[in-house]
Amino acid sequence: MTSFSGTALCLNRSDINTDEIIPARYLTEIEKTAMGPHLMEDLELEGFDPKQDLQGIGVLVAKQNFGCGSSREHAPWALEANGIHVVIAESFARIFYQNMFNCGMLAISLDKKQIDRLFEAAAASPLHVAVDVDTNKIQVAAGKDTWTIPFTLTGFEKALVKTGGWVGYADRNY
């Protein structure tokens, strides 16, 4: 079984780009951990403080077109360096989406209605999300409410996550 879980942080904005995920001035770093402290430090979102709000977060939830902008693996690396292995959004930029899977992480697209429900629940109480890759289900808990959301992955995406990313997949299959 492959699963990921954690407290979710909802970022109420579309078009969060890779420069906001990890600013370009840190792209010379070659260690993932060196990028960790700089995750989303340039993200302008009312009431958002990356130093406080990202502490203990395992899942991000956002609106449309998450990860747009420059193509770079550094954006998923910065998330991973902070213990965030799952991003759930209405849609993703194509290259960011693939880079998440290449790194063995999950980018899950859900329809607007499901995303809105997650945001509403998070506004009322802390949101905990558990993702089971084997069953393609997200278990959500917010206060006393719990529910399950199905999601879709291709066989290849699932294989990348289960092997820890592209390198692990290549080692097992080539």
Secondary structure, 3 states (H helix, E strand, C coil): CCEEEEEEEEECCCCCEHHHHCCHHHCCCCCHHHHHHHCCCCCCCCCCCHHHHCCCEEEEEECCCECECCCCCHHHHHHHHCCCCEEEECCECHHHHHHHHHCCCEEEECCHHHHHHHHHHHHHCCEEEEEECCCCEEEEEECCEEEEEECCCCHHHHHHHHCCCHHHHHHHHC
